[in-house]
Amino acid sequence: MTSPDPSLAAGTAAIARAYGLGEIRSTRYLESGVLNRNWRLDTAHGRYALKELDALAPDEARRSLGLLPVLAAAGVPVAEAVPSPSGEAVVQIGGHHYYLTAWIDGTHPRGAEMDRDRSFHLGTVLGRVHRALADPATGLAVPARPELKVTTFAAARERIGHHLGRIAVREEPDAFDRAVEPMLRERPELLAAHEHRRPSEDDSPEPFGWIHGDCQNWNLLWRGDRIAAVIDWDRLRVNPYGEEIVRAAMYQFALPDGSVDSGNVAALVAGYRTEAAIGPLALAVAARHRWRRLLTSVWHLKHHYDRGDGASDGLFFADERLLRWWTAHLDEVEAAFAA
């Protein structure tokens, strides 16, 4: 996970030498990163985005970066890697690994900033991503059918209990502890009340294939009403396409109170279908599985309490609001995806 320290471990002079950037005139730490650390560099040769790998292995980064020219040729807007003078996409300096891309100006609209046109466009880009990743030209292995695992009530309760235990032994709970504790105590009750809606592991994962893996607002750079770049391909993996569609929609469209505009959901699905086929049943199944994952997950607290990293603290509360609204509108959400 990211470190709160915005300093470059390698130092700006070492980064400049490794990439032949000339003078680095300024650096700006980008605080929105959760899994890795990122900076904007203004140099004698232009502006760049620099990523220090923390949660991503260098070989996985090289694989993902190697796909970007193929994706760009397929019409997916991306920020391609800038190689070092020796042609390396990922460089190692003092035990730390980095990669560099050109800086792309843009914004990260979400929630009330999304309208039907932007939502439709997002769907077309997501469909193009899935279609491009399925092209043999990527060199990716033929995907095996993914298993749809469903977390049991007992496993979810154990996760929750672990974090309640961490709070209980603290001598003086802080504001975060006091805000989180009642939510954790209520979660098993919410689970029990909706255990009859648990999805089946026998559900068909069709269609499935390689996906971006983290297609949400911080990884989408918009210029006006169009996406200028899909960035951060760190979580590339095989999964049902429907789950990426549902996850993208619910994060991209969620309002501060956790509610989601079903009209934007329908527009995204319509846009997706202009690029790739997916049926209503696959989307309804994906929506139920994604809801269940949100209901049984407290991954943010593992980073907070077990690793001392608060970078995802805000996401915990946002996910909690989304979960409460989604649970109260489960049928409505599934109908919007399956329309």
SEKE-849055 format. One record per residue (C-alpha): residue in one letter; y, x, z; chain; residue number from 1. Coordinates in steps of 0.02 Angstrom, whole numbers, plus 50000, padded with zeros to 5 digits. Layout:
<nuza res="A" y="Y" x="X" z="Z" chain="A" n="NUM"/>
...
This chain:
<nuza res="M" y="50000" x="50000" z="50000" chain="A" n="1"/>
<nuza res="T" y="50179" x="50051" z="49979" chain="A" n="2"/>
<nuza res="S" y="50270" x="50159" z="50104" chain="A" n="3"/>
<nuza res="P" y="50441" x="50106" z="50171" chain="A" n="4"/>
<nuza res="D" y="50502" x="50284" z="50139" chain="A" n="5"/>
<nuza res="P" y="50599" x="50280" z="49974" chain="A" n="6"/>
<nuza res="S" y="50602" x="50469" z="49953" chain="A" n="7"/>
<nuza res="L" y="50506" x="50547" z="49809" chain="A" n="8"/>
<nuza res="A" y="50365" x="50649" z="49885" chain="A" n="9"/>
<nuza res="A" y="50364" x="50767" z="49735" chain="A" n="10"/>
<nuza res="G" y="50552" x="50787" z="49729" chain="A" n="11"/>
<nuza res="T" y="50665" x="50746" z="49582" chain="A" n="12"/>
<nuza res="A" y="50667" x="50925" z="49517" chain="A" n="13"/>
<nuza res="A" y="50476" x="50928" z="49504" chain="A" n="14"/>
<nuza res="I" y="50474" x="50759" z="49416" chain="A" n="15"/>
<nuza res="A" y="50607" x="50816" z="49293" chain="A" n="16"/>
<nuza res="R" y="50508" x="50974" z="49251" chain="A" n="17"/>
<nuza res="A" y="50343" x="50881" z="49233" chain="A" n="18"/>
<nuza res="Y" y="50413" x="50759" z="49106" chain="A" n="19"/>
<nuza res="G" y="50548" x="50866" z="49026" chain="A" n="20"/>
<nuza res="L" y="50683" x="50743" z="49077" chain="A" n="21"/>
<nuza res="G" y="50826" x="50865" z="49097" chain="A" n="22"/>
<nuza res="E" y="50946" x="50828" z="49238" chain="A" n="23"/>
<nuza res="I" y="50904" x="50676" z="49346" chain="A" n="24"/>
<nuza res="R" y="51075" x="50604" z="49384" chain="A" n="25"/>
<nuza res="S" y="51019" x="50467" z="49503" chain="A" n="26"/>
<nuza res="T" y="50865" x="50384" z="49577" chain="A" n="27"/>
<nuza res="R" y="50850" x="50207" z="49644" chain="A" n="28"/>
<nuza res="Y" y="50701" x="50149" z="49746" chain="A" n="29"/>
<nuza res="L" y="50636" x="49978" z="49690" chain="A" n="30"/>
<nuza res="E" y="50593" x="49883" z="49848" chain="A" n="31"/>
<nuza res="S" y="50499" x="49741" z="49761" chain="A" n="32"/>
<nuza res="G" y="50342" x="49847" z="49739" chain="A" n="33"/>
<nuza res="V" y="50194" x="49799" z="49849" chain="A" n="34"/>
<nuza res="L" y="50044" x="49903" z="49793" chain="A" n="35"/>
<nuza res="N" y="50130" x="50061" z="49731" chain="A" n="36"/>
<nuza res="R" y="50303" x="50142" z="49746" chain="A" n="37"/>
<nuza res="N" y="50428" x="50130" z="49604" chain="A" n="38"/>
<nuza res="W" y="50597" x="50205" z="49559" chain="A" n="39"/>
<nuza res="R" y="50726" x="50192" z="49423" chain="A" n="40"/>
<nuza res="L" y="50779" x="50363" z="49358" chain="A" n="41"/>
<nuza res="D" y="50942" x="50393" z="49264" chain="A" n="42"/>
<nuza res="T" y="50925" x="50558" z="49172" chain="A" n="43"/>
<nuza res="A" y="51007" x="50664" z="49040" chain="A" n="44"/>
<nuza res="H" y="50885" x="50590" z="48913" chain="A" n="45"/>
<nuza res="G" y="50891" x="50407" z="48963" chain="A" n="46"/>
<nuza res="R" y="50833" x="50284" z="49094" chain="A" n="47"/>
<nuza res="Y" y="50653" x="50272" z="49154" chain="A" n="48"/>
<nuza res="A" y="50541" x="50181" z="49277" chain="A" n="49"/>
<nuza res="L" y="50432" x="50297" z="49382" chain="A" n="50"/>
<nuza res="K" y="50278" x="50238" z="49478" chain="A" n="51"/>
<nuza res="E" y="50191" x="50336" z="49616" chain="A" n="52"/>
<nuza res="L" y="50009" x="50284" z="49628" chain="A" n="53"/>
<nuza res="D" y="49947" x="50232" z="49798" chain="A" n="54"/>
<nuza res="A" y="49828" x="50085" z="49780" chain="A" n="55"/>
<nuza res="L" y="49775" x="50131" z="49602" chain="A" n="56"/>
<nuza res="A" y="49659" x="50275" z="49555" chain="A" n="57"/>
<nuza res="P" y="49729" x="50393" z="49421" chain="A" n="58"/>
<nuza res="D" y="49585" x="50360" z="49300" chain="A" n="59"/>
<nuza res="E" y="49613" x="50172" z="49314" chain="A" n="60"/>
<nuza res="A" y="49797" x="50199" z="49278" chain="A" n="61"/>
<nuza res="R" y="49754" x="50304" z="49125" chain="A" n="62"/>
<nuza res="R" y="49638" x="50167" z="49061" chain="A" n="63"/>
<nuza res="S" y="49770" x="50032" z="49081" chain="A" n="64"/>
<nuza res="L" y="49908" x="50138" z="49004" chain="A" n="65"/>
<nuza res="G" y="49795" x="50179" z="48856" chain="A" n="66"/>
<nuza res="L" y="49782" x="49993" z="48816" chain="A" n="67"/>
<nuza res="L" y="49969" x="49964" z="48800" chain="A" n="68"/>
<nuza res="P" y="49990" x="50022" z="48618" chain="A" n="69"/>
<nuza res="V" y="49849" x="49903" z="48567" chain="A" n="70"/>
<nuza res="L" y="49929" x="49760" z="48662" chain="A" n="71"/>
<nuza res="A" y="50100" x="49798" z="48587" chain="A" n="72"/>
<nuza res="A" y="50023" x="49792" z="48412" chain="A" n="73"/>
<nuza res="A" y="49953" x="49620" z="48455" chain="A" n="74"/>
<nuza res="G" y="50126" x="49556" z="48498" chain="A" n="75"/>
<nuza res="V" y="50120" x="49574" z="48687" chain="A" n="76"/>
<nuza res="P" y="50286" x="49640" z="48753" chain="A" n="77"/>
<nuza res="V" y="50247" x="49794" z="48860" chain="A" n="78"/>
<nuza res="A" y="50329" x="49951" z="48927" chain="A" n="79"/>
<nuza res="E" y="50224" x="50092" z="48856" chain="A" n="80"/>
<nuza res="A" y="50194" x="50254" z="48951" chain="A" n="81"/>
<nuza res="V" y="50305" x="50404" z="48919" chain="A" n="82"/>
<nuza res="P" y="50188" x="50556" z="48908" chain="A" n="83"/>
<nuza res="S" y="50224" x="50726" z="48983" chain="A" n="84"/>
<nuza res="P" y="50259" x="50868" z="48860" chain="A" n="85"/>
<nuza res="S" y="50073" x="50910" z="48868" chain="A" n="86"/>
<nuza res="G" y="50027" x="50731" z="48821" chain="A" n="87"/>
<nuza res="E" y="49972" x="50671" z="48993" chain="A" n="88"/>
<nuza res="A" y="50006" x="50488" z="49037" chain="A" n="89"/>
<nuza res="V" y="49975" x="50520" z="49223" chain="A" n="90"/>
<nuza res="V" y="50035" x="50681" z="49304" chain="A" n="91"/>
<nuza res="Q" y="49990" x="50757" z="49472" chain="A" n="92"/>
<nuza res="I" y="50124" x="50844" z="49575" chain="A" n="93"/>
<nuza res="G" y="50087" x="50908" z="49749" chain="A" n="94"/>
<nuza res="G" y="49940" x="50793" z="49777" chain="A" n="95"/>
<nuza res="H" y="50031" x="50637" z="49715" chain="A" n="96"/>
<nuza res="H" y="50003" x="50550" z="49548" chain="A" n="97"/>
<nuza res="Y" y="50140" x="50471" z="49442" chain="A" n="98"/>
<nuza res="Y" y="50170" x="50388" z="49276" chain="A" n="99"/>
<nuza res="L" y="50330" x="50354" z="49181" chain="A" n="100"/>
<nuza res="T" y="50388" x="50216" z="49064" chain="A" n="101"/>
<nuza res="A" y="50551" x="50178" z="48978" chain="A" n="102"/>
<nuza res="W" y="50668" x="50073" z="49084" chain="A" n="103"/>
<nuza res="I" y="50683" x="49894" z="49021" chain="A" n="104"/>
<nuza res="D" y="50828" x="49788" z="49080" chain="A" n="105"/>
<nuza res="G" y="50779" x="49615" z="49135" chain="A" n="106"/>
<nuza res="T" y="50767" x="49487" z="49274" chain="A" n="107"/>
<nuza res="H" y="50625" x="49401" z="49368" chain="A" n="108"/>
<nuza res="P" y="50663" x="49214" z="49363" chain="A" n="109"/>
<nuza res="R" y="50551" x="49095" z="49461" chain="A" n="110"/>
<nuza res="G" y="50552" x="48926" z="49546" chain="A" n="111"/>
<nuza res="A" y="50705" x="48823" z="49502" chain="A" n="112"/>
<nuza res="E" y="50754" x="48951" z="49369" chain="A" n="113"/>
<nuza res="M" y="50602" x="48901" z="49265" chain="A" n="114"/>
<nuza res="D" y="50619" x="48759" z="49142" chain="A" n="115"/>
<nuza res="R" y="50503" x="48682" z="49012" chain="A" n="116"/>
<nuza res="D" y="50552" x="48805" z="48875" chain="A" n="117"/>
<nuza res="R" y="50527" x="48960" z="48983" chain="A" n="118"/>
<nuza res="S" y="50364" x="48889" z="49050" chain="A" n="119"/>
<nuza res="F" y="50298" x="48856" z="48875" chain="A" n="120"/>
<nuza res="H" y="50347" x="49033" z="48823" chain="A" n="121"/>
<nuza res="L" y="50259" x="49106" z="48975" chain="A" n="122"/>
<nuza res="G" y="50102" x="49014" z="48923" chain="A" n="123"/>
<nuza res="T" y="50108" x="49085" z="48747" chain="A" n="124"/>
<nuza res="V" y="50127" x="49263" z="48814" chain="A" n="125"/>
<nuza res="L" y="49983" x="49239" z="48936" chain="A" n="126"/>
<nuza res="G" y="49874" x="49173" z="48796" chain="A" n="127"/>
<nuza res="R" y="49921" x="49321" z="48688" chain="A" n="128"/>
<nuza res="V" y="49875" x="49440" z="48830" chain="A" n="129"/>
<nuza res="H" y="49701" x="49365" z="48846" chain="A" n="130"/>
<nuza res="R" y="49673" x="49363" z="48659" chain="A" n="131"/>
<nuza res="A" y="49731" x="49543" z="48640" chain="A" n="132"/>
<nuza res="L" y="49622" x="49606" z="48784" chain="A" n="133"/>
<nuza res="A" y="49471" x="49525" z="48702" chain="A" n="134"/>
<nuza res="D" y="49498" x="49627" z="48543" chain="A" n="135"/>
<nuza res="P" y="49365" x="49764" z="48523" chain="A" n="136"/>
<nuza res="A" y="49509" x="49881" z="48475" chain="A" n="137"/>
<nuza res="T" y="49549" x="49898" z="48661" chain="A" n="138"/>
<nuza res="G" y="49385" x="49990" z="48689" chain="A" n="139"/>
<nuza res="L" y="49355" x="49889" z="48848" chain="A" n="140"/>
<nuza res="A" y="49175" x="49857" z="48894" chain="A" n="141"/>
<nuza res="V" y="49102" x="49688" z="48845" chain="A" n="142"/>
<nuza res="P" y="49134" x="49584" z="49001" chain="A" n="143"/>
<nuza res="A" y="48988" x="49520" z="49104" chain="A" n="144"/>
<nuza res="R" y="48995" x="49343" z="49168" chain="A" n="145"/>
<nuza res="P" y="49093" x="49345" z="49332" chain="A" n="146"/>
<nuza res="E" y="49022" x="49266" z="49489" chain="A" n="147"/>
<nuza res="L" y="49126" x="49129" z="49568" chain="A" n="148"/>
<nuza res="K" y="49114" x="49173" z="49751" chain="A" n="149"/>
<nuza res="V" y="49173" x="49046" z="49880" chain="A" n="150"/>
<nuza res="T" y="49221" x="49107" z="50053" chain="A" n="151"/>
<nuza res="T" y="49127" x="49014" z="50189" chain="A" n="152"/>
<nuza res="F" y="49211" x="48927" z="50334" chain="A" n="153"/>
<nuza res="A" y="49132" x="49051" z="50455" chain="A" n="154"/>
<nuza res="A" y="49195" x="49203" z="50359" chain="A" n="155"/>
<nuza res="A" y="49371" x="49132" z="50347" chain="A" n="156"/>
<nuza res="R" y="49373" x="49091" z="50533" chain="A" n="157"/>
<nuza res="E" y="49317" x="49268" z="50573" chain="A" n="158"/>
<nuza res="R" y="49460" x="49342" z="50470" chain="A" n="159"/>
<nuza res="I" y="49585" x="49231" z="50559" chain="A" n="160"/>
<nuza res="G" y="49513" x="49270" z="50729" chain="A" n="161"/>
<nuza res="H" y="49526" x="49457" z="50697" chain="A" n="162"/>
<nuza res="H" y="49714" x="49446" z="50673" chain="A" n="163"/>
<nuza res="L" y="49737" x="49327" z="50820" chain="A" n="164"/>
<nuza res="G" y="49647" x="49458" z="50923" chain="A" n="165"/>
<nuza res="R" y="49767" x="49594" z="50863" chain="A" n="166"/>
<nuza res="I" y="49914" x="49486" z="50917" chain="A" n="167"/>
<nuza res="A" y="49836" x="49443" z="51085" chain="A" n="168"/>
<nuza res="V" y="49821" x="49624" z="51141" chain="A" n="169"/>
<nuza res="R" y="50002" x="49667" z="51102" chain="A" n="170"/>
<nuza res="E" y="50105" x="49692" z="51258" chain="A" n="171"/>
<nuza res="E" y="50260" x="49613" z="51182" chain="A" n="172"/>
<nuza res="P" y="50233" x="49506" z="51026" chain="A" n="173"/>
<nuza res="D" y="50376" x="49528" z="50903" chain="A" n="174"/>
<nuza res="A" y="50460" x="49394" z="50796" chain="A" n="175"/>
<nuza res="F" y="50329" x="49413" z="50659" chain="A" n="176"/>
<nuza res="D" y="50186" x="49390" z="50784" chain="A" n="177"/>
<nuza res="R" y="50269" x="49235" z="50856" chain="A" n="178"/>
<nuza res="A" y="50294" x="49158" z="50684" chain="A" n="179"/>
<nuza res="V" y="50118" x="49198" z="50622" chain="A" n="180"/>
<nuza res="E" y="50015" x="49149" z="50775" chain="A" n="181"/>
<nuza res="P" y="50035" x="48959" z="50766" chain="A" n="182"/>
<nuza res="M" y="49999" x="48961" z="50580" chain="A" n="183"/>
<nuza res="L" y="49839" x="49058" z="50610" chain="A" n="184"/>
<nuza res="R" y="49785" x="48938" z="50747" chain="A" n="185"/>
<nuza res="E" y="49813" x="48790" z="50631" chain="A" n="186"/>
<nuza res="R" y="49720" x="48866" z="50482" chain="A" n="187"/>
<nuza res="P" y="49541" x="48832" z="50545" chain="A" n="188"/>
<nuza res="E" y="49590" x="48650" z="50574" chain="A" n="189"/>
<nuza res="L" y="49654" x="48639" z="50396" chain="A" n="190"/>
<nuza res="L" y="49493" x="48720" z="50333" chain="A" n="191"/>
<nuza res="A" y="49384" x="48599" z="50429" chain="A" n="192"/>
<nuza res="A" y="49482" x="48448" z="50369" chain="A" n="193"/>
<nuza res="H" y="49456" x="48497" z="50187" chain="A" n="194"/>
<nuza res="E" y="49284" x="48578" z="50191" chain="A" n="195"/>
<nuza res="H" y="49218" x="48431" z="50089" chain="A" n="196"/>
<nuza res="R" y="49330" x="48489" z="49946" chain="A" n="197"/>
<nuza res="R" y="49253" x="48661" z="49940" chain="A" n="198"/>
<nuza res="P" y="49215" x="48709" z="49758" chain="A" n="199"/>
<nuza res="S" y="49041" x="48755" z="49700" chain="A" n="200"/>
<nuza res="E" y="48985" x="48933" z="49660" chain="A" n="201"/>
<nuza res="D" y="48885" x="48854" z="49517" chain="A" n="202"/>
<nuza res="D" y="49043" x="48802" z="49423" chain="A" n="203"/>
<nuza res="S" y="49050" x="48873" z="49247" chain="A" n="204"/>
<nuza res="P" y="49174" x="49018" z="49233" chain="A" n="205"/>
<nuza res="E" y="49197" x="48989" z="49046" chain="A" n="206"/>
<nuza res="P" y="49302" x="49051" z="48962" chain="A" n="207"/>
<nuza res="F" y="49315" x="49223" z="49042" chain="A" n="208"/>
<nuza res="G" y="49361" x="49401" z="48995" chain="A" n="209"/>
<nuza res="W" y="49480" x="49543" z="49036" chain="A" n="210"/>
<nuza res="I" y="49642" x="49485" z="49116" chain="A" n="211"/>
<nuza res="H" y="49805" x="49564" z="49175" chain="A" n="212"/>
<nuza res="G" y="49757" x="49522" z="49353" chain="A" n="213"/>
<nuza res="D" y="49930" x="49504" z="49430" chain="A" n="214"/>
<nuza res="C" y="50033" x="49403" z="49308" chain="A" n="215"/>
<nuza res="Q" y="50172" x="49340" z="49422" chain="A" n="216"/>
<nuza res="N" y="50361" x="49345" z="49424" chain="A" n="217"/>
<nuza res="W" y="50383" x="49525" z="49486" chain="A" n="218"/>
<nuza res="N" y="50275" x="49587" z="49342" chain="A" n="219"/>
<nuza res="L" y="50369" x="49488" z="49209" chain="A" n="220"/>
<nuza res="L" y="50536" x="49554" z="49147" chain="A" n="221"/>
<nuza res="W" y="50640" x="49420" z="49061" chain="A" n="222"/>
<nuza res="R" y="50788" x="49442" z="48948" chain="A" n="223"/>
<nuza res="G" y="50869" x="49271" z="48935" chain="A" n="224"/>
<nuza res="D" y="50735" x="49142" z="48898" chain="A" n="225"/>
<nuza res="R" y="50605" x="49264" z="48831" chain="A" n="226"/>
<nuza res="I" y="50491" x="49392" z="48914" chain="A" n="227"/>
<nuza res="A" y="50546" x="49569" z="48872" chain="A" n="228"/>
<nuza res="A" y="50395" x="49653" z="48952" chain="A" n="229"/>
<nuza res="V" y="50236" x="49618" z="49048" chain="A" n="230"/>
<nuza res="I" y="50224" x="49765" z="49169" chain="A" n="231"/>
<nuza res="D" y="50108" x="49837" z="49303" chain="A" n="232"/>
<nuza res="W" y="49934" x="49824" z="49230" chain="A" n="233"/>
<nuza res="D" y="49862" x="49895" z="49391" chain="A" n="234"/>
<nuza res="R" y="49740" x="49753" z="49426" chain="A" n="235"/>
<nuza res="L" y="49658" x="49738" z="49256" chain="A" n="236"/>
<nuza res="R" y="49487" x="49657" z="49279" chain="A" n="237"/>
<nuza res="V" y="49363" x="49527" z="49215" chain="A" n="238"/>
<nuza res="N" y="49390" x="49351" z="49279" chain="A" n="239"/>
<nuza res="P" y="49394" x="49170" z="49217" chain="A" n="240"/>
<nuza res="Y" y="49549" x="49148" z="49110" chain="A" n="241"/>
<nuza res="G" y="49587" x="48985" z="49199" chain="A" n="242"/>
<nuza res="E" y="49611" x="49071" z="49366" chain="A" n="243"/>
<nuza res="E" y="49744" x="49187" z="49295" chain="A" n="244"/>
<nuza res="I" y="49832" x="49037" z="49217" chain="A" n="245"/>
<nuza res="V" y="49830" x="48940" z="49381" chain="A" n="246"/>
<nuza res="R" y="49883" x="49089" z="49487" chain="A" n="247"/>
<nuza res="A" y="50026" x="49131" z="49369" chain="A" n="248"/>
<nuza res="A" y="50087" x="48952" z="49367" chain="A" n="249"/>
<nuza res="M" y="50083" x="48924" z="49554" chain="A" n="250"/>
<nuza res="Y" y="50174" x="49086" z="49594" chain="A" n="251"/>
<nuza res="Q" y="50297" x="49072" z="49451" chain="A" n="252"/>
<nuza res="F" y="50346" x="48891" z="49482" chain="A" n="253"/>
<nuza res="A" y="50341" x="48879" z="49672" chain="A" n="254"/>
<nuza res="L" y="50504" x="48822" z="49752" chain="A" n="255"/>
<nuza res="P" y="50563" x="48885" z="49923" chain="A" n="256"/>
<nuza res="D" y="50476" x="48738" z="50009" chain="A" n="257"/>
<nuza res="G" y="50312" x="48780" z="49922" chain="A" n="258"/>
<nuza res="S" y="50316" x="48635" z="49799" chain="A" n="259"/>
<nuza res="V" y="50278" x="48658" z="49614" chain="A" n="260"/>
<nuza res="D" y="50347" x="48564" z="49463" chain="A" n="261"/>
<nuza res="S" y="50198" x="48485" z="49374" chain="A" n="262"/>
<nuza res="G" y="50300" x="48471" z="49213" chain="A" n="263"/>
<nuza res="N" y="50316" x="48659" z="49206" chain="A" n="264"/>
<nuza res="V" y="50129" x="48674" z="49235" chain="A" n="265"/>
<nuza res="A" y="50094" x="48561" z="49087" chain="A" n="266"/>
<nuza res="A" y="50217" x="48659" z="48978" chain="A" n="267"/>
<nuza res="L" y="50134" x="48825" z="49023" chain="A" n="268"/>
<nuza res="V" y="49962" x="48756" z="48978" chain="A" n="269"/>
<nuza res="A" y="50027" x="48687" z="48814" chain="A" n="270"/>
<nuza res="G" y="50103" x="48856" z="48772" chain="A" n="271"/>
<nuza res="Y" y="49941" x="48946" z="48815" chain="A" n="272"/>
<nuza res="R" y="49842" x="48835" z="48698" chain="A" n="273"/>
<nuza res="T" y="49949" x="48888" z="48550" chain="A" n="274"/>
<nuza res="E" y="49874" x="49062" z="48570" chain="A" n="275"/>
<nuza res="A" y="49702" x="49035" z="48650" chain="A" n="276"/>
<nuza res="A" y="49583" x="48891" z="48681" chain="A" n="277"/>
<nuza res="I" y="49543" x="48824" z="48852" chain="A" n="278"/>
<nuza res="G" y="49480" x="48653" z="48903" chain="A" n="279"/>
<nuza res="P" y="49540" x="48536" z="49042" chain="A" n="280"/>
<nuza res="L" y="49380" x="48553" z="49144" chain="A" n="281"/>
<nuza res="A" y="49396" x="48744" z="49150" chain="A" n="282"/>
<nuza res="L" y="49574" x="48728" z="49214" chain="A" n="283"/>
<nuza res="A" y="49531" x="48596" z="49345" chain="A" n="284"/>
<nuza res="V" y="49388" x="48704" z="49409" chain="A" n="285"/>
<nuza res="A" y="49501" x="48857" z="49412" chain="A" n="286"/>
<nuza res="A" y="49634" x="48762" z="49509" chain="A" n="287"/>
<nuza res="R" y="49508" x="48710" z="49643" chain="A" n="288"/>
<nuza res="H" y="49441" x="48888" z="49661" chain="A" n="289"/>
<nuza res="R" y="49615" x="48963" z="49671" chain="A" n="290"/>
<nuza res="W" y="49667" x="48837" z="49804" chain="A" n="291"/>
<nuza res="R" y="49512" x="48879" z="49907" chain="A" n="292"/>
<nuza res="R" y="49551" x="49065" z="49896" chain="A" n="293"/>
<nuza res="L" y="49726" x="49033" z="49961" chain="A" n="294"/>
<nuza res="L" y="49656" x="48923" z="50100" chain="A" n="295"/>
<nuza res="T" y="49533" x="49056" z="50161" chain="A" n="296"/>
<nuza res="S" y="49641" x="49212" z="50134" chain="A" n="297"/>
<nuza res="V" y="49756" x="49305" z="50253" chain="A" n="298"/>
<nuza res="W" y="49752" x="49471" z="50157" chain="A" n="299"/>
<nuza res="H" y="49935" x="49503" z="50197" chain="A" n="300"/>
<nuza res="L" y="49896" x="49520" z="50382" chain="A" n="301"/>
<nuza res="K" y="49763" x="49653" z="50351" chain="A" n="302"/>
<nuza res="H" y="49902" x="49763" z="50283" chain="A" n="303"/>
<nuza res="H" y="50022" x="49717" z="50423" chain="A" n="304"/>
<nuza res="Y" y="49906" x="49734" z="50573" chain="A" n="305"/>
<nuza res="D" y="49772" x="49855" z="50513" chain="A" n="306"/>
<nuza res="R" y="49878" x="49971" z="50405" chain="A" n="307"/>
<nuza res="G" y="50049" x="49955" z="50481" chain="A" n="308"/>
<nuza res="D" y="50125" x="49905" z="50314" chain="A" n="309"/>
<nuza res="G" y="50243" x="49756" z="50311" chain="A" n="310"/>
<nuza res="A" y="50279" x="49757" z="50123" chain="A" n="311"/>
<nuza res="S" y="50186" x="49592" z="50098" chain="A" n="312"/>
<nuza res="D" y="50248" x="49502" z="50255" chain="A" n="313"/>
<nuza res="G" y="50363" x="49389" z="50156" chain="A" n="314"/>
<nuza res="L" y="50220" x="49342" z="50040" chain="A" n="315"/>
<nuza res="F" y="50120" x="49278" z="50188" chain="A" n="316"/>
<nuza res="F" y="50250" x="49146" z="50229" chain="A" n="317"/>
<nuza res="A" y="50276" x="49101" z="50045" chain="A" n="318"/>
<nuza res="D" y="50088" x="49079" z="50023" chain="A" n="319"/>
<nuza res="E" y="50079" x="48975" z="50182" chain="A" n="320"/>
<nuza res="R" y="50213" x="48855" z="50115" chain="A" n="321"/>
<nuza res="L" y="50126" x="48845" z="49946" chain="A" n="322"/>
<nuza res="L" y="49957" x="48814" z="50029" chain="A" n="323"/>
<nuza res="R" y="50023" x="48671" z="50136" chain="A" n="324"/>
<nuza res="W" y="50104" x="48585" z="49988" chain="A" n="325"/>
<nuza res="W" y="49956" x="48617" z="49872" chain="A" n="326"/>
<nuza res="T" y="49832" x="48547" z="49998" chain="A" n="327"/>
<nuza res="A" y="49934" x="48388" z="50014" chain="A" n="328"/>
<nuza res="H" y="49944" x="48371" z="49823" chain="A" n="329"/>
<nuza res="L" y="49773" x="48438" z="49772" chain="A" n="330"/>
<nuza res="D" y="49728" x="48298" z="49652" chain="A" n="331"/>
<nuza res="E" y="49901" x="48297" z="49575" chain="A" n="332"/>
<nuza res="V" y="49894" x="48485" z="49541" chain="A" n="333"/>
<nuza res="E" y="49722" x="48477" z="49462" chain="A" n="334"/>
<nuza res="A" y="49776" x="48331" z="49353" chain="A" n="335"/>
<nuza res="A" y="49927" x="48431" z="49292" chain="A" n="336"/>
<nuza res="F" y="49817" x="48576" z="49239" chain="A" n="337"/>
<nuza res="A" y="49685" x="48463" z="49162" chain="A" n="338"/>
<nuza res="A" y="49805" x="48347" z="49069" chain="A" n="339"/>
